Amino acid sequence: MNYPFWDIPHIGSGWVIGMIAIYHVMISQFAVGGGLFLPMAERKASKMKDRAVADAWMAQLVRHAKFFLILTGVFGTVSGVGIWFAIGLTHPEATSTLIHNFVFGWAIEWVFFMVELTTIAVYYYTWNRIDPKLHLKVGWLYAVASILLAQPAAPHRCLHLTGRHLGAHHLQPHRRRQAARPQILHGPLERQVAHPLLHRHAVPARVVPLHGP
């Protein structure tokens, strides 16, 4: 079916996707690094002999855990949904193809994301409330989920390739303007052969006869 396209003046819809994606990737790198930092720092603090220094480390780690909880659960979630919203408006057909072709990749990513959100929330809210060894295991589970979350991201790199095969001119305003111009088709009046782009964009064609009436 024919979908309407989303045109952003001056910058284009492709740049909107890029800006949201860059912001989301920066947050994801914080989440991956934080996922490793928190359990490693907690493990080091638990082995310190100086309890005053260890308590200072733990107090600092509580603030770091809250930071990563807000960063991942709020800003990461909103920017991730924003990417899907932007690509869905820019090229619905390519988005549908990505979902159908890489459905298990997206499913794996979303499962890891849910595990990551759950473990960081449990990690923060159970501080000094459960056994320290169990709390550390929750931290390592958060670290593993955050690392594995970055692995199924290969389908993201297929967006450009899929959009190009399905008609990437939707992403480029100058190509849309060129395709929207009326085209002159030479041939008899009773024969009208239209270019496929004319059918796609529903642009009327003017037929100029080669011979007189």
C-alpha positions in Angstrom: 0.0 0.0 0.0 1.0 3.6 -0.4 2.1 5.4 2.8 2.3 9.2 3.3 5.8 10.5 3.9 7.0 12.8 6.6 8.8 15.8 5.3 10.9 18.0 7.6 11.8 21.3 6.0 15.5 22.2 5.7 17.1 19.3 7.6 15.0 16.3 6.3 13.5 13.5 8.2 16.7 11.4 8.0 18.5 14.0 10.2 15.8 13.7 12.8 16.5 10.0 13.0 20.2 10.6 13.2 20.0 13.1 16.0 17.7 10.9 18.1 19.9 7.8 17.4 23.1 9.6 18.3 21.6 10.7 21.6 20.3 7.2 22.3 23.7 5.6 21.5 25.5 7.9 23.9 23.1 6.8 26.6 23.5 3.2 25.8 27.3 3.5 26.1 26.8 5.0 29.6 24.5 2.0 30.5 27.1 -0.6 29.3 29.9 1.1 31.1 27.8 1.7 34.2 26.7 -1.9 34.2 30.3 -3.1 34.5 31.4 -0.3 36.9 28.8 -0.8 39.6 29.4 -4.5 40.5 33.1 -4.2 40.0 33.3 -1.2 42.4 31.0 -2.8 44.9 33.1 -6.0 44.9 36.2 -3.9 45.5 34.6 -2.0 48.3 33.4 -5.1 50.0 37.0 -6.4 50.1 38.4 -3.2 51.6 39.8 -3.5 55.1 39.3 0.1 56.0 35.5 0.3 56.7 35.4 4.1 56.6 36.7 4.1 53.1 34.4 1.2 52.1 31.4 3.0 53.5 32.4 6.1 51.5 32.6 4.0 48.4 29.2 2.4 49.0 27.6 5.8 49.6 29.0 7.0 46.3 27.9 3.8 44.5 24.3 4.4 45.7 24.3 7.8 44.0 25.8 6.2 40.8 23.2 3.5 40.8 20.4 6.1 41.0 22.0 8.0 38.1 22.2 4.9 35.9 18.6 4.0 36.9 17.3 7.4 35.7 19.6 7.5 32.7 18.5 4.0 31.5 14.9 3.9 32.6 13.9 7.4 31.5 16.2 8.9 28.9 17.2 5.6 27.3 13.6 4.5 27.1 12.3 7.7 25.7 15.0 8.1 23.1 14.6 4.4 22.0 10.9 4.9 21.5 11.7 8.1 19.7 13.8 6.3 17.1 10.9 3.9 16.3 8.5 6.8 16.1 10.8 8.7 13.7 11.6 5.8 11.4 7.9 4.8 11.4 6.9 8.3 10.2 9.8 8.6 7.8 9.4 5.3 6.0 6.6 3.0 7.3 7.3 0.4 4.7 11.0 0.0 5.6 10.1 -0.1 9.3 7.5 -2.9 8.6 10.1 -4.8 6.6 12.7 -4.5 9.4 10.2 -5.8 12.0 9.2 -8.8 9.9 12.7 -9.7 8.7 14.4 -9.3 12.1 11.6 -10.1 14.5 13.7 -12.4 16.6 16.5 -9.9 16.8 14.1 -7.2 18.1 12.6 -9.7 20.5 16.1 -10.6 22.0 16.9 -6.9 22.3 13.6 -6.1 24.1 14.0 -9.0 26.5 17.5 -7.9 27.4 16.2 -4.3 27.8 13.5 -5.5 30.2 16.0 -7.5 32.2 18.3 -4.5 32.3 15.6 -2.2 33.6 14.4 -4.7 36.2 17.9 -5.5 37.5 19.0 -1.9 37.9 15.7 -1.0 39.7 16.2 -4.0 42.0 19.9 -3.2 42.4 19.1 0.4 43.6 16.1 -0.2 45.7 17.5 -3.2 47.6 20.7 -1.5 48.7 21.5 -2.5 52.3 18.2 -4.4 52.4 19.2 -7.8 51.1 22.3 -10.0 51.6 25.4 -8.3 50.1 26.3 -11.3 48.1 22.9 -11.5 46.6 23.0 -7.8 45.9 26.3 -8.2 44.1 24.8 -11.0 41.9 22.0 -8.7 40.9 24.6 -6.1 39.9 26.4 -8.7 37.7 23.1 -9.7 36.1 22.6 -6.0 35.3 26.1 -5.8 33.8 25.5 -8.9 31.6 22.1 -7.7 30.4 23.5 -4.3 29.5 26.4 -5.8 27.5 24.1 -8.3 25.7 21.6 -5.6 24.9 24.2 -4.0 22.6 24.8 -7.2 20.6 21.4 -7.7 18.9 21.7 -4.1 17.5 22.7 -5.4 14.1 19.2 -4.9 12.7 19.6 -1.2 13.3 22.4 -1.1 10.7 20.0 -2.6 8.1 17.7 0.4 8.2 19.7 2.3 5.5 20.0 -0.8 3.3 16.4 -1.7 3.6 15.2 1.8 3.0 17.4 2.1 -0.1 15.9 -1.0 -1.6 12.3 0.0 -0.8 12.7 3.5 -2.2 15.0 5.7 -0.2 13.9 8.7 -2.1 11.3 9.1 0.6 14.2 10.2 2.9 15.5 12.9 0.5 13.3 15.9 -0.2 15.1 16.9 -3.4 14.3 13.4 -4.9 10.7 13.7 -3.9 10.4 17.1 -5.6 12.0 15.7 -8.7 9.7 12.7 -8.7 6.7 14.9 -8.2 7.3 16.9 -11.4 4.9 16.1 -14.3 6.6 14.0 -16.9 6.0 14.1 -20.7 5.4 10.7 -22.2 5.7 10.5 -26.0 3.4 8.0 -27.7 0.0 7.7 -29.4 -2.9 9.2 -27.5 -4.6 5.8 -27.1 -1.4 4.4 -25.4 -0.3 5.8 -22.1 2.8 4.2 -20.5 3.6 5.7 -17.2 6.8 5.4 -15.2 6.5 3.3 -12.0 7.3 6.4 -9.9 4.2 8.1 -11.4 2.0 5.3 -10.1 3.8 5.4 -6.7 3.4 9.1 -6.2 0.1 9.5 -8.1 1.5 12.2 -10.3 -0.5 12.9 -13.5 1.3 12.5 -16.8 0.9 14.6 -19.9 0.9 12.6 -23.1 2.3 14.3 -26.2 1.4 12.5 -29.5 4.3 11.9 -32.0 1.9 12.3 -34.9 -0.9 14.6 -35.7 -4.6 13.7 -35.0 
